[in-house]
Amino acid sequence: MVHWATGGDPCFGPVTAEGVEIAFETLLRLNPRESAVFTVEDLADGAVIGMADYRDLDPFAGVATVGVTIGERDRWGRGHGSDALRLLAGHLFGASGLHRIELDTWSGNERAVRAFTKAGFREEGRRRSTVLVAGERYDSVLFGMLREEWQPDTTR
């Protein structure tokens, strides 16, 4: 999972129990006006399978960066990531009144690219050959969604 989320960045990892504990303690102190992290649960059985977050929220510009990670490999490819992003977009466009949300990944993470697109994000640009994974170069890919592009889920 670290490989896919970080594009193989050697500065990220290995993940230790102590590191996770420090990270969660830090998350509890986040100011929700600037950033927050949410757990992602599988509604079928209530299992926690990942997390979604927003950060760098700028209320003046009306912009925030979002992210999602589904950490349980056996839950990949089931739409949990795109569902979580749609819920997060609804919260940020509704409660926070933002104008734009964005996120990025690396071009080799095809699963993330599909999830972002399925959630309604549009590819906006690439920084060519900026990510090095296992000796191969990939693009960094930026996705964005504007308030007027957001489609609320009215089926729930």
C-alpha positions as CSV (number, residue, x, y, z in Angstrom):
1,M,0.0,0.0,0.0
2,V,2.8,2.4,0.8
3,H,4.2,1.9,-2.7
4,W,0.9,2.9,-4.3
5,A,0.1,5.8,-2.0
6,T,3.6,7.4,-2.1
7,G,4.8,6.4,-5.6
8,G,7.7,4.5,-4.0
9,D,9.1,7.6,-2.3
10,P,12.1,6.2,-0.2
11,C,11.6,9.0,2.4
12,F,8.2,7.5,3.3
13,G,8.7,4.3,5.2
14,P,9.1,1.8,6.6
15,V,6.0,2.4,8.6
16,T,6.5,1.4,12.3
17,A,3.9,1.0,15.1
18,E,5.6,4.0,16.8
19,G,5.3,6.0,13.6
20,V,1.6,5.2,13.3
21,E,1.0,6.1,17.0
22,I,2.7,9.5,16.5
23,A,0.7,10.1,13.3
24,F,-2.6,9.4,15.0
25,E,-1.7,11.7,18.0
26,T,-1.0,14.4,15.5
27,L,-4.2,13.9,13.7
28,L,-6.2,14.3,16.9
29,R,-4.8,17.8,17.2
30,L,-5.8,19.0,13.7
31,N,-7.8,22.2,13.4
32,P,-10.8,21.2,11.3
33,R,-10.9,24.7,9.8
34,E,-7.6,23.7,8.0
35,S,-7.5,19.9,7.8
36,A,-9.1,16.7,9.0
37,V,-8.9,12.9,8.6
38,F,-11.8,10.5,8.4
39,T,-11.9,6.7,8.5
40,V,-13.4,4.9,5.5
41,E,-15.6,2.0,6.5
42,D,-17.0,-0.8,4.4
43,L,-20.8,-0.5,4.9
44,A,-21.2,-4.2,4.3
45,D,-19.5,-5.2,7.6
46,G,-18.4,-1.9,9.3
47,A,-14.7,-2.7,8.9
48,V,-12.3,0.2,8.8
49,I,-10.5,-0.1,5.5
50,G,-8.8,3.2,5.0
51,M,-8.9,7.0,5.4
52,A,-9.9,10.1,3.6
53,D,-8.6,13.6,4.4
54,Y,-8.6,17.3,3.5
55,R,-5.7,19.7,4.2
56,D,-4.4,23.1,3.2
57,L,-8.0,24.4,3.3
58,D,-7.9,28.1,2.3
59,P,-11.2,29.7,3.1
60,F,-10.3,33.0,1.3
61,A,-9.5,31.2,-2.0
62,G,-12.1,28.5,-1.3
63,V,-9.6,25.7,-2.1
64,A,-8.5,22.5,-0.3
65,T,-6.5,19.4,-1.1
66,V,-8.0,16.0,-0.5
67,G,-6.8,12.5,-0.4
68,V,-8.0,8.9,0.0
69,T,-6.2,5.7,0.9
70,I,-7.8,2.2,1.0
71,G,-5.3,0.2,2.9
72,E,-7.0,-3.2,2.9
73,R,-5.8,-4.8,-0.4
74,D,-8.7,-7.2,-0.5
75,R,-11.1,-4.2,-0.6
76,W,-9.4,-2.6,-3.6
77,G,-11.4,-2.2,-6.8
78,R,-14.8,-2.1,-5.1
79,G,-15.5,1.6,-5.4
80,H,-14.8,2.5,-1.7
81,G,-12.2,5.2,-2.7
82,S,-14.5,7.0,-5.1
83,D,-17.4,6.7,-2.7
84,A,-15.3,8.3,0.1
85,L,-14.2,11.1,-2.2
86,R,-17.8,11.8,-3.2
87,L,-18.8,12.0,0.4
88,L,-15.8,14.3,1.2
89,A,-16.6,16.5,-1.7
90,G,-20.2,16.8,-0.5
91,H,-19.0,17.9,2.9
92,L,-16.4,20.4,1.6
93,F,-18.7,21.9,-1.0
94,G,-21.7,21.9,1.4
95,A,-20.5,22.6,4.9
96,S,-17.3,24.5,4.1
97,G,-18.6,26.3,1.0
98,L,-15.4,25.7,-1.0
99,H,-15.1,26.5,-4.7
100,R,-12.5,23.9,-5.6
101,I,-10.9,20.7,-4.3
102,E,-7.9,19.0,-5.8
103,L,-5.7,15.9,-5.4
104,D,-2.9,14.2,-7.2
105,T,-1.3,10.8,-7.8
106,W,1.4,9.4,-10.0
107,S,0.6,8.0,-13.5
108,G,1.4,4.4,-12.6
109,N,-1.3,4.3,-10.0
110,E,-4.1,3.5,-12.5
111,R,-6.5,2.4,-9.7
112,A,-6.3,5.9,-8.2
113,V,-6.8,7.6,-11.5
114,R,-10.0,5.5,-12.1
115,A,-11.3,6.3,-8.6
116,F,-10.7,10.0,-9.0
117,T,-12.4,10.1,-12.4
118,K,-15.3,8.0,-11.2
119,A,-15.8,10.4,-8.2
120,G,-16.1,13.3,-10.7
121,F,-12.6,14.8,-10.7
122,R,-11.0,15.9,-14.0
123,E,-7.4,15.6,-14.9
124,E,-6.0,19.1,-15.1
125,G,-2.4,18.7,-15.7
126,R,0.8,16.6,-15.5
127,R,4.3,17.2,-14.3
128,R,6.2,15.0,-16.6
129,S,8.6,12.4,-15.3
130,T,8.7,13.6,-11.7
131,V,8.1,10.4,-9.8
132,L,10.7,7.6,-9.7
133,V,9.4,4.1,-8.8
134,A,11.5,1.0,-9.0
135,G,13.9,2.7,-11.5
136,E,11.1,3.9,-13.8
137,R,9.9,7.5,-14.3
138,Y,6.2,8.4,-14.1
139,D,4.2,11.7,-14.3
140,S,2.7,13.4,-11.3
141,V,-1.0,13.9,-12.3
142,L,-3.2,16.7,-10.9
143,F,-7.0,16.3,-10.6
144,G,-9.5,19.0,-9.6
145,M,-13.2,19.5,-9.1
146,L,-15.1,22.8,-9.1
147,R,-18.3,23.4,-7.0
148,E,-20.4,23.6,-10.2
149,E,-19.1,20.2,-11.4
150,W,-20.0,18.5,-8.2
151,Q,-23.0,16.2,-8.5
152,P,-24.6,15.4,-5.1
153,D,-25.5,11.8,-4.5
154,T,-29.3,11.8,-4.1
155,T,-29.6,8.0,-4.1
156,R,-28.7,7.6,-0.4
